[in-house]
Protein backbone atom coordinates (compact mmCIF):
# COMPACT_ATOMS: atom_id res chain seq x y z
CA UNK A 1 0.00 0.00 0.00
CA UNK A 2 2.84 2.30 0.81
CA UNK A 3 4.43 1.55 -2.53
CA UNK A 4 1.16 2.27 -4.35
CA UNK A 5 0.75 5.55 -2.51
CA UNK A 6 4.29 6.54 -3.46
CA UNK A 7 3.66 5.56 -7.10
CA UNK A 8 0.42 7.52 -7.09
CA UNK A 9 2.31 10.50 -5.67
CA UNK A 10 4.92 10.07 -8.35
CA UNK A 11 2.25 10.23 -11.09
CA UNK A 12 0.77 13.37 -9.56
CA UNK A 13 4.16 15.01 -9.28
CA UNK A 14 4.97 14.07 -12.86
CA UNK A 15 1.65 15.50 -14.09
CA UNK A 16 2.22 18.70 -12.14
CA UNK A 17 5.71 19.00 -13.57
CA UNK A 18 4.46 18.48 -17.11
CA UNK A 19 1.70 21.01 -16.54
CA UNK A 20 4.24 23.48 -15.21
CA UNK A 21 6.43 22.92 -18.27
CA UNK A 22 3.42 23.42 -20.54
CA UNK A 23 2.47 26.64 -18.79
CA UNK A 24 6.07 27.85 -18.95
CA UNK A 25 6.28 27.00 -22.64
CA UNK A 26 3.03 28.79 -23.35
CA UNK A 27 4.21 31.82 -21.40
CA UNK A 28 7.55 31.79 -23.21
CA UNK A 29 5.81 31.53 -26.57
CA UNK A 30 3.55 34.44 -25.69
CA UNK A 31 6.55 36.62 -24.92
CA UNK A 32 8.49 35.39 -27.96
CA UNK A 33 5.65 35.85 -30.45
CA UNK A 34 6.04 38.99 -32.55
CA UNK A 35 3.76 41.86 -31.59
CA UNK A 36 1.12 42.63 -34.22
CA UNK A 37 1.56 45.82 -36.22
CA UNK A 38 -0.21 48.71 -34.49
CA UNK A 39 -1.75 49.59 -37.84
CA UNK A 40 -2.89 46.03 -38.59
CA UNK A 41 -6.27 45.98 -40.33
CA UNK A 42 -6.41 49.78 -40.11
CA UNK A 43 -7.94 51.59 -43.09
CA UNK A 44 -8.01 55.36 -43.54
CA UNK A 45 -9.13 57.90 -46.11
CA UNK A 46 -6.79 60.71 -47.15
CA UNK A 47 -8.03 63.78 -49.03
CA UNK A 48 -5.73 65.04 -51.80
CA UNK A 49 -6.01 67.30 -54.83
CA UNK A 50 -6.57 65.87 -58.31
CA UNK A 51 -3.59 65.58 -60.63
CA UNK A 52 0.05 64.81 -59.92
CA UNK A 53 -0.64 64.10 -56.26
CA UNK A 54 -2.58 61.00 -57.28
CA UNK A 55 0.66 59.49 -58.65
CA UNK A 56 2.55 60.38 -55.48
CA UNK A 57 -0.08 58.90 -53.18
CA UNK A 58 -0.26 55.62 -55.08
CA UNK A 59 3.33 55.09 -53.98
CA UNK A 60 2.57 56.30 -50.44
CA UNK A 61 -0.31 53.82 -50.23
CA UNK A 62 1.98 51.03 -51.38
CA UNK A 63 4.52 51.89 -48.66
CA UNK A 64 1.78 52.11 -46.02
CA UNK A 65 0.37 48.71 -47.03
CA UNK A 66 3.73 47.12 -46.15
CA UNK A 67 3.16 48.38 -42.59
CA UNK A 68 -0.44 47.22 -42.32
CA UNK A 69 -2.08 50.56 -43.08
CA UNK A 70 -4.55 50.69 -45.97
CA UNK A 71 -4.95 54.12 -47.56
CA UNK A 72 -7.89 55.12 -49.73
CA UNK A 73 -7.40 58.49 -51.41
CA UNK A 74 -10.34 60.86 -51.82
CA UNK A 75 -9.81 63.26 -54.72
CA UNK A 76 -10.81 66.94 -54.57
CA UNK A 77 -10.75 69.71 -57.17
CA UNK A 78 -11.48 72.66 -54.87
CA UNK A 79 -9.07 73.82 -52.14
CA UNK A 80 -11.94 74.66 -49.79
CA UNK A 81 -13.23 71.07 -49.59
CA UNK A 82 -10.50 68.88 -47.99
CA UNK A 83 -10.49 70.66 -44.62
CA UNK A 84 -14.27 70.64 -44.43
CA UNK A 85 -14.25 66.91 -45.20
CA UNK A 86 -11.62 66.32 -42.51
CA UNK A 87 -13.52 68.31 -39.90
CA UNK A 88 -16.70 66.35 -40.68
CA UNK A 89 -14.88 63.01 -40.42
CA UNK A 90 -15.42 62.17 -44.08
CA UNK A 91 -11.65 61.70 -44.41
CA UNK A 92 -9.11 60.84 -41.71
CA UNK A 93 -6.32 63.06 -43.03
CA UNK A 94 -5.56 65.39 -45.90
CA UNK A 95 -2.43 66.56 -47.68
CA UNK A 96 -2.70 69.69 -49.81
CA UNK A 97 -2.04 72.87 -47.82
CA UNK A 98 0.56 75.03 -46.10
CA UNK A 99 0.37 76.56 -42.63
CA UNK A 100 -0.78 80.08 -43.60
CA UNK A 101 -3.71 78.56 -45.48
CA UNK A 102 -4.67 76.29 -42.58
CA UNK A 103 -4.33 79.14 -40.08
CA UNK A 104 -6.74 81.21 -42.14
CA UNK A 105 -9.17 78.30 -42.49
CA UNK A 106 -9.12 77.72 -38.73
CA UNK A 107 -9.74 81.43 -38.13
CA UNK A 108 -12.68 81.44 -40.52
CA UNK A 109 -14.29 78.09 -39.71
CA UNK A 110 -12.99 77.02 -36.29
CA UNK A 111 -11.54 73.77 -37.60
CA UNK A 112 -9.78 71.42 -35.17
CA UNK A 113 -7.00 70.42 -37.55
CA UNK A 114 -3.24 70.22 -37.06
CA UNK A 115 -0.07 69.59 -39.06
CA UNK A 116 1.65 66.24 -38.50
CA UNK A 117 4.30 65.89 -41.22
CA UNK A 118 5.71 67.97 -44.06
CA UNK A 119 5.48 66.81 -47.68
CA UNK A 120 6.74 69.28 -50.30
CA UNK A 121 7.13 72.93 -51.21
CA UNK A 122 6.27 74.55 -54.52
CA UNK A 123 7.88 78.01 -54.76
CA UNK A 124 5.35 80.45 -56.22
CA UNK A 125 6.56 82.42 -59.22
CA UNK A 126 5.82 85.28 -61.58
CA UNK A 127 5.15 83.93 -65.08
CA UNK A 128 4.72 85.69 -68.41
CA UNK A 129 4.66 84.83 -72.09
CA UNK A 130 5.25 88.44 -73.16
CA UNK A 131 8.39 89.62 -71.38
CA UNK A 132 11.86 88.28 -70.65
CA UNK A 133 12.39 90.04 -67.34
CA UNK A 134 10.59 91.97 -64.61
CA UNK A 135 12.19 95.18 -65.88
CA UNK A 136 10.31 94.81 -69.19
CA UNK A 137 6.88 94.82 -67.54
CA UNK A 138 5.30 98.10 -68.73
CA UNK A 139 3.31 100.76 -66.93
CA UNK A 140 -0.34 99.79 -66.58
CA UNK A 141 0.38 96.06 -66.92
CA UNK A 142 -2.28 93.62 -65.74
CA UNK A 143 -0.90 91.02 -63.35
CA UNK A 144 -3.00 88.16 -62.05
CA UNK A 145 -2.71 86.88 -58.47
CA UNK A 146 -4.56 84.10 -56.58
CA UNK A 147 -7.58 85.41 -54.70
CA UNK A 148 -7.50 83.14 -51.63
CA UNK A 149 -6.11 84.99 -48.58
CA UNK A 150 -2.88 83.11 -47.96
CA UNK A 151 -1.81 82.78 -51.60
CA UNK A 152 -2.74 86.36 -52.43
CA UNK A 153 -0.44 87.64 -49.69
CA UNK A 154 2.24 85.30 -50.92
CA UNK A 155 1.88 86.59 -54.49
CA UNK A 156 1.98 90.23 -53.41
CA UNK A 157 5.21 89.59 -51.54
CA UNK A 158 6.74 88.31 -54.79
CA UNK A 159 5.71 91.53 -56.53
CA UNK A 160 7.14 93.55 -53.65
CA UNK A 161 10.43 91.62 -53.72
CA UNK A 162 10.74 92.55 -57.39
CA UNK A 163 10.09 96.25 -56.73
CA UNK A 164 6.77 96.34 -58.58
CA UNK A 165 4.74 97.36 -55.52
CA UNK A 166 5.27 98.22 -51.86
CA UNK A 167 3.16 96.84 -49.05
CA UNK A 168 2.26 98.62 -45.84
CA UNK A 169 4.92 98.22 -43.14
CA UNK A 170 4.20 95.33 -40.81
CA UNK A 171 1.90 93.60 -43.29
CA UNK A 172 1.97 89.88 -42.67
CA UNK A 173 1.61 86.94 -44.97
CA UNK A 174 -2.11 87.58 -45.41
CA UNK A 175 -1.63 90.87 -47.25
CA UNK A 176 -4.29 92.01 -49.72
CA UNK A 177 -4.37 94.63 -52.47
CA UNK A 178 -5.70 97.06 -49.83
CA UNK A 179 -2.24 96.88 -48.22
CA UNK A 180 -0.46 98.20 -51.32
CA UNK A 181 0.95 101.64 -50.48
CA UNK A 182 3.09 102.24 -53.57
CA UNK A 183 2.51 101.14 -57.14
CA UNK A 184 4.92 103.15 -59.32
CA UNK A 185 3.98 101.44 -62.60
CA UNK A 186 0.24 101.71 -61.89
CA UNK A 187 -0.06 97.95 -62.28
CA UNK A 188 -3.58 96.54 -62.29
CA UNK A 189 -3.63 93.59 -59.91
CA UNK A 190 -6.33 91.15 -61.01
CA UNK A 191 -7.53 88.70 -58.36
CA UNK A 192 -8.43 85.28 -59.78
CA UNK A 193 -8.99 81.77 -58.50
CA UNK A 194 -5.62 80.07 -57.91
CA UNK A 195 -6.35 77.48 -60.61
CA UNK A 196 -7.32 80.14 -63.16
CA UNK A 197 -4.30 82.48 -63.02
CA UNK A 198 -1.98 80.19 -65.00
CA UNK A 199 -4.66 79.30 -67.54
CA UNK A 200 -5.34 83.01 -68.10
CA UNK A 201 -1.71 83.92 -68.74
CA UNK A 202 -2.35 84.68 -72.43
CA UNK A 203 -4.84 87.37 -71.39
CA UNK A 204 -2.52 88.87 -68.76
CA UNK A 205 0.80 90.64 -68.92
CA UNK A 206 1.99 88.33 -66.16
CA UNK A 207 0.63 86.22 -63.35
CA UNK A 208 1.83 84.95 -60.00
CA UNK A 209 1.09 81.24 -60.18
CA UNK A 210 1.43 78.44 -57.65
CA UNK A 211 3.97 76.00 -59.08
CA UNK A 212 1.60 73.03 -59.10
CA UNK A 213 -0.94 75.08 -61.04
CA UNK A 214 1.80 76.32 -63.37
CA UNK A 215 2.58 72.70 -64.21
CA UNK A 216 -1.10 71.95 -64.78
CA UNK A 217 -1.40 75.05 -66.99
CA UNK A 218 1.50 74.02 -69.21
CA UNK A 219 3.78 76.84 -68.05
CA UNK A 220 7.49 76.11 -68.08
CA UNK A 221 10.34 77.37 -65.87
CA UNK A 222 11.53 79.38 -68.89
CA UNK A 223 8.37 81.51 -68.58
CA UNK A 224 9.04 82.24 -64.90
CA UNK A 225 10.80 85.59 -64.48
CA UNK A 226 10.76 85.76 -60.68
CA UNK A 227 10.29 83.39 -57.75
CA UNK A 228 9.87 83.59 -53.99
CA UNK A 229 12.86 82.63 -51.81
CA UNK A 230 13.09 78.95 -50.85
CA UNK A 231 15.06 79.40 -47.61
CA UNK A 232 12.82 79.49 -44.50
CA UNK A 233 9.78 79.22 -46.74
CA UNK A 234 6.59 79.22 -44.61
CA UNK A 235 4.61 77.61 -47.43
CA UNK A 236 5.70 73.99 -47.05
CA UNK A 237 2.79 71.63 -47.57
CA UNK A 238 1.97 68.93 -45.05
CA UNK A 239 -0.24 66.06 -43.95
CA UNK A 240 -2.95 67.20 -41.53
CA UNK A 241 -5.31 65.35 -39.17
CA UNK A 242 -7.89 66.21 -36.53
CA UNK A 243 -6.33 67.52 -33.30
CA UNK A 244 -7.36 64.48 -31.27
CA UNK A 245 -5.62 62.10 -33.71
CA UNK A 246 -2.24 63.84 -33.87
CA UNK A 247 -0.50 61.30 -31.59
CA UNK A 248 -2.23 58.20 -32.96
CA UNK A 249 0.00 55.32 -34.07
CA UNK A 250 -1.58 55.20 -37.52
CA UNK A 251 -0.63 58.86 -38.03
CA UNK A 252 3.02 58.02 -37.39
CA UNK A 253 2.76 55.21 -39.94
CA UNK A 254 1.10 57.55 -42.43
CA UNK A 255 3.84 60.17 -42.11
CA UNK A 256 6.67 57.64 -42.37
CA UNK A 257 4.99 56.13 -45.42
CA UNK A 258 5.36 59.51 -47.11
CA UNK A 259 8.71 60.65 -45.76
CA UNK A 260 11.07 58.14 -47.36
CA UNK A 261 13.39 57.79 -50.34
CA UNK A 262 10.96 55.71 -52.41
CA UNK A 263 8.27 58.40 -52.31
CA UNK A 264 10.86 61.15 -52.80
CA UNK A 265 12.02 59.48 -56.02
CA UNK A 266 8.43 59.45 -57.31
CA UNK A 267 7.95 63.06 -56.19
CA UNK A 268 11.04 64.17 -58.13
CA UNK A 269 9.92 62.21 -61.19
CA UNK A 270 6.40 63.66 -61.18
CA UNK A 271 7.25 67.30 -60.43
CA UNK A 272 10.47 67.49 -62.48
CA UNK A 273 12.09 69.91 -60.06
CA UNK A 274 9.16 72.32 -59.83
CA UNK A 275 8.44 70.98 -56.35
CA UNK A 276 10.91 70.07 -53.64
CA UNK A 277 10.61 67.54 -50.80
CA UNK A 278 10.21 69.51 -47.57
CA UNK A 279 11.05 67.10 -44.73
QUIBEL-V541085 format. One record per residue. N is the residue number from 1. RES is the residue in one letter. PSI is psi in whole degrees, 0 to 359 (NA if undefined). NEAR is the number of other C-alpha atoms within 10 Angstrom. Layout:
n	res	psi	near
N	RES	PSI	NEAR
N	RES	PSI	NEAR
This chain:
n	res	psi	near
1	X	321	6
2	X	319	7
3	X	317	8
4	X	318	9
5	X	319	10
6	X	319	11
7	X	318	12
8	X	319	12
9	X	324	12
10	X	316	12
11	X	320	12
12	X	317	12
13	X	320	12
14	X	318	12
15	X	317	12
16	X	320	12
17	X	316	12
18	X	320	12
19	X	319	12
20	X	319	12
21	X	317	12
22	X	316	12
23	X	317	12
24	X	318	12
25	X	318	12
26	X	319	12
27	X	317	11
28	X	319	11
29	X	320	11
30	X	319	11
31	X	329	10
32	X	336	9
33	X	138	8
34	X	140	8
35	X	139	8
36	X	151	8
37	X	138	13
38	X	341	14
39	X	10	20
40	X	132	13
41	X	16	11
42	X	129	14
43	X	137	14
44	X	162	15
45	X	134	17
46	X	124	24
47	X	127	24
48	X	167	24
49	X	149	20
50	X	151	13
51	X	222	14
52	X	328	15
53	X	333	17
54	X	321	15
55	X	318	15
56	X	314	20
57	X	343	22
58	X	321	16
59	X	319	19
60	X	315	23
61	X	322	20
62	X	318	15
63	X	320	22
64	X	323	21
65	X	328	20
66	X	338	10
67	X	9	19
68	X	10	18
69	X	120	24
70	X	125	20
71	X	127	21
72	X	122	16
73	X	141	19
74	X	121	18
75	X	132	16
76	X	155	16
77	X	359	12
78	X	126	11
79	X	338	16
80	X	348	11
81	X	320	14
82	X	323	25
83	X	323	28
84	X	318	15
85	X	322	18
86	X	315	22
87	X	323	19
88	X	350	12
89	X	13	13
90	X	337	15
91	X	160	21
92	X	341	21
93	X	164	29
94	X	165	24
95	X	96	23
96	X	352	21
97	X	166	24
98	X	172	22
99	X	317	17
100	X	323	20
101	X	314	20
102	X	318	19
103	X	318	15
104	X	321	16
105	X	320	18
106	X	318	15
107	X	320	10
108	X	320	9
109	X	353	11
110	X	28	11
111	X	151	19
112	X	70	13
113	X	143	22
114	X	155	20
115	X	138	20
116	X	344	20
117	X	130	21
118	X	154	20
119	X	283	23
120	X	172	23
121	X	139	23
122	X	96	22
123	X	126	20
124	X	146	26
125	X	164	24
126	X	117	27
127	X	149	32
128	X	149	26
129	X	4	17
130	X	337	14
131	X	154	16
132	X	344	14
133	X	165	14
134	X	324	18
135	X	334	11
136	X	346	9
137	X	124	19
138	X	168	13
139	X	142	12
140	X	10	14
141	X	150	15
142	X	120	18
143	X	125	23
144	X	143	29
145	X	155	29
146	X	147	25
147	X	358	19
148	X	146	19
149	X	311	16
150	X	318	23
151	X	333	25
152	X	314	24
153	X	321	24
154	X	316	28
155	X	319	28
156	X	328	26
157	X	326	23
158	X	315	21
159	X	322	23
160	X	318	16
161	X	331	15
162	X	4	17
163	X	12	15
164	X	329	19
165	X	172	20
166	X	135	18
167	X	154	21
168	X	138	12
169	X	137	9
170	X	0	8
171	X	131	13
172	X	198	14
173	X	352	18
174	X	36	19
175	X	151	21
176	X	176	22
177	X	337	15
178	X	343	8
179	X	1	17
180	X	121	16
181	X	344	12
182	X	131	14
183	X	73	16
184	X	331	12
185	X	8	14
186	X	45	14
187	X	139	17
188	X	117	14
189	X	116	16
190	X	118	15
191	X	124	18
192	X	161	17
193	X	143	13
194	X	324	22
195	X	349	20
196	X	332	18
197	X	308	28
198	X	323	31
199	X	346	18
200	X	9	15
201	X	329	22
202	X	335	13
203	X	0	13
204	X	160	19
205	X	327	21
206	X	167	28
207	X	141	30
208	X	116	29
209	X	133	30
210	X	140	24
211	X	323	24
212	X	323	21
213	X	329	19
214	X	318	28
215	X	316	18
216	X	331	14
217	X	0	17
218	X	14	9
219	X	145	20
220	X	161	13
221	X	334	14
222	X	338	10
223	X	5	18
224	X	118	24
225	X	356	18
226	X	157	19
227	X	148	19
228	X	156	18
229	X	148	12
230	X	325	14
231	X	133	6
232	X	35	7
233	X	123	12
234	X	1	13
235	X	31	21
236	X	133	22
237	X	163	23
238	X	168	22
239	X	136	24
240	X	150	29
241	X	173	26
242	X	149	21
243	X	318	14
244	X	358	10
245	X	358	16
246	X	332	16
247	X	10	11
248	X	147	12
249	X	322	12
250	X	333	22
251	X	320	22
252	X	320	14
253	X	317	19
254	X	313	26
255	X	315	19
256	X	335	15
257	X	340	23
258	X	315	23
259	X	78	19
260	X	168	13
261	X	329	10
262	X	315	13
263	X	322	23
264	X	320	20
265	X	319	13
266	X	320	17
267	X	312	23
268	X	323	15
269	X	316	12
270	X	315	15
271	X	353	17
272	X	38	11
273	X	354	12
274	X	337	17
275	X	154	18
276	X	139	18
277	X	141	18
278	X	29	17
279	X	NA	14
